[in-house]
Structures are given as C-alpha cells and as structure tokens.
Amino acid sequence: MANIDAANGDTEYVLNSAQAPFVLDLGNRADGAAVWIANIDPTAVITVEWSGSHAGTGRVNLAGQGDRITIPGGDVTRVTVTSNIYPAIIGWAYLDPGMRVETAFAETGILGGASGVTDLIAGATGAAQTVTATLAAAAGHTCYLTGFEVTGGGATAASIVPVTVTGLVGGTLTYYVAVPAGATAGIVPLVVQYQRPLAASATNQAIAVSASTFGVGNAAASVVAHGFRQ
C-alpha cells in the first residue's frame, strides 16, 4: 500500500469494485493531519464519509469532475470513499505518513509510484511501412493504455491512412491521419491522451498501436504508446 505524504504530492488511482470501498485509517490522530480527496472521473459520483470525536461525522458527494474536499486535522478516525460506478478515478493524498490504508485498494497508479504497477512505454519507427508500438503483456497482469502519438513525414503522393489500436476491451479503435505530398513535409501529429486509462480485453493481453504505411517515398514515421501494467 502506498503511504503518501506531503512530499510525494498528489496521486491518482482507480477505485475498483473488487476493492471498494476505499478506507483510510487515520489512527485517531490529532496532530493536524488532513486528507485531500478529489473526483477526477466525469462520469462518477464519489461519496466521501468520515467520522471522529473531534470532527464529528461528515458526508459529501463529489458529483462532478474536479470536485474536491479537504478533511481538516483533528480526531478523524476513518475516511471511506465509494463510487456509484466502477472503475472510478479519484485523487487522494494525506499529510501524515503515520496514516495507512485500512482496506485492500488496487493502486493502478496514473501518476507514478504505486505498488504493483509497471509503467510501460513503447516506440517504433519506420519508412514507407506499417509501424507498430506494443505495450507488452505479462501473465496474470492487465495492460492499460493512457495515450499515444503518431508523427512523421509525407510521401510522394498525399493520402489518408488509418491508425488502429487493438487489444482493448470493446474491440479495435481506428483513427486517421492525413499524409501530405512531399517527403520533407510533416504530418500533423496525432496525439491522443485518454481521460481514463483503457484496459486490455483480458489479462496477459498486449495492446498495440499501429500506423499503416504513409506510402511510397515516405522517409520517416513514428508511433509511441504509453500506459501501465498491473
């Protein structure tokens, strides 16, 4: 379990149904500790509840993306976070390293540093050929795609070529890039950053981002994919 303190900054994690609710045990601390919770998922309503002799009992619904709450220091004993949908992305941090996560919480770290998570980045280049970047699978683990970029130069003749993402839950995604005439002309880079990570269709399933050949006369094409594996 992560033990996030002020020096480590904010962290974003996915709240999964198998681990819900997410409970912080604050150990009845009265030394000015505070907890910060934010709703980063535009589709979710995140419910935050807390209890303690000094702070009393509180409850608030973070009903929109960007909604947040800071629970002040005092004798707050527990903070419980739930969602109306799963998975849901939350941001959280606390200021006292003596606090701990009480329940099992699958940390699928979107902003680095989570236990059990391997950050992945893959890149591939080529000229006048299909170029594919693949986030590698691993037995017993699931890949997640957070985004990708396609860059490169033109070709002898202008064209529109597909870029496909395979291996995802829900099937293949297809995008298109315009390739200009002229090997020294550059395409408009295709930059895709997903608001929430896209999961592979199964454990031990790779995710591949593939750009079709830009055509005869093309001198350079590149695909970079990034994500993580848990």
C-alpha positions, 0 to 999 in steps of 0.5 A: 500500500502506498503511504503518501505524504506531503512530499510525494504530492498528489496521486491518482488511482482507480477505485475498483469494485473488487476493492471498494470501498476505499478506507483510510485509517487515520489512527485517531490522530490529532496532530493536524493531519488532513486528507485531500480527496478529489473526483477526477472521473466525469462520469462518477459520483464519489461519496466521501464519509468520515467520522471522529470525536473531534470532527464529528461525522461528515458526508459529501458527494463529489458529483462532478469532475474536479470536485474536491474536499479537504478533511481538516486535522483533528480526531478523524478516525476513518475516511471511506470513499465509494463510487456509484460506478466502477472503475472510478478515478479519484485523487487522494493524498494525506499529510501524515505518513503515520496514516495507512490504508485500512482496506485492500485498494488496487493502486493502478497508479496514473501518476507514478509510484504505486505498488504493483504497477509497471509503467510501460512505454513503447516506440517504433519507427519506420519508412514507407511501412506499417509501424507498430508500438506494443505495450507488452503483456505479462501473465496474470497482469492487465495492460492499460493504455493512457495515450499515444502519438503518431508523427512523421513525414509525407510521401510522394503522393498525399493520402489518408491512412488509418491508425488502429489500436487493438487489444482493448476491451470493446474491440479495435479503435481506428483513427486517421491521419492525413499524409501530405505530398512531399517527403520533407513535409510533416504530418500533423501529429496525432496525439491522443491522451485518454481521460481514463486509462483503457484496459486490455480485453483480458489479462496477459493481453498486449495492446498495440498501436499501429500506423499503416504505411504513409506510402511510397517515398515516405522517409520517416514515421513514428508511433509511441504508446504509453500506459501501465501494467498491473 
